[in-house]
Amino acid sequence: MYFNLMGFRENLKNELVFQDIKIKELGYKAGINPRTIEQYLSAAAKMPSAENAVKIASALGVSVEYLVTGKQNANDSSKSSETENQILLFKKYHELIKQAEHLNEQQLKAIENLMKTI
């Protein structure tokens, strides 16, 4: 099985953040040594076997296709296109959202005004 390793690594990182799952917890759920998962997430990433990719996807409740491409299977009608886009946007801007939660009302208004002027 051919993997877009960069896509797999980034999508796996994003999914861990989105689901608020630690590597150790994913390793337990997937039956994979957490150090192996850490290798998949590292800059010098190790190529996951198809078997491990399936285990990881299953433990996260996503498809292998999603982990590799960042897109759900076109035949998967369980999510509407709009919902999928909202989820992808949330994952993309998750860190910004977390930071914005700590701002006061005045700071949020200033950022909103800045964005309107851009």
N, C-alpha and C positions, 0 to 999 in steps of 0.2 A: 504494500500500500504506500503510495507517495503522499508525503505530508508537506504542506507549506509550513515549515518549522517556525518561521517568524510569526505567521498568523496563529498557529497553534499556541505558541508561548504567550502572545499578547491576549488572545481570547481566553486562555486558561487563567491568566492573571486577572483579567477583567471579571471573569465569572466568580473567582474566589472573592474578590472585593464585593461584587454585587450581592452574592449570597452570604457574605460575611462568614466565610469558612476558612479556617486555618489549614495549612498544609498537613499538619499532623492529623487533623480530623478527616481531611480528604483521603489521606493514606489509609486510615483505618476503614473508612467507608468503602474504598475501592480495593482494599486488600493489597496495597502497594506500599513498599517502604517509603516513608516520607522523604528520605534522602534522594530517592529516585525521582520523585516529583520535583524536588528542589533543583535537580539537574535539568529537568525539562523547562524550568523557569529561568535558568541562568543564561547569561549572555553567551556562554560557550555551550549552548543547549545540546543535550543528548537527544537523539531521535527516538521518540516513543515507538514501541512496537504496536502493531495494530491491536493486539490483545489488551495492552495497557491503555491505549487510547479509548477502547470500548469500555473498559472498567471505569476510567475516569469520567467519561461522558455519562455513563449510567449512574455513577455516584452523585453527579451534579444534576442529573435530570435533564440533560441536554443531549443533542445528537453529536456524533463524531463530526459530521458535516459542519455543524455549527462551530465546534472547536477549531476546525481546520480553516473554514472560510469566513466565519462570523455571520453566516446566513443560515436560516432554518431551511429545511427541505421544502421545496416548492409543493410537494404533495401533502405536507402537513397542514391540514386545515384547522387545527386546534387553536391557532392564533391568527387573528386578522392581520393584514399587512400594516394597518395603522397601529395596532397594539405592538407589533414587532418593532416598528420604527420608534415608538415611544420608549421601549425597553432599550434599544440600541442607543438612543440619545441619552437616556439616564446613565447607562454604563459609561458612555463617552465622557459625560460631564459630572460624574459622581463626585470626584474630588472637589470640583468647584462648588457643588451643592453642599458638601460637608463644610467647606470653609465659610460659605454664605450663612449657614445656620448659626455661626458664632458672631455675626455682625449685629450691631444695634440698628434700630429703625433709620436713624440718620445716615449711617454708612450704606445701608441697603438702598436708600433713596438716591444717594450720590452715585452709586454704581448704576442704578437704573437710568439716571439722567445722562451719565457718561455713555451708556450703551445706545441711548436714543440719539445722541449727537454723532455717533460713529457711522 
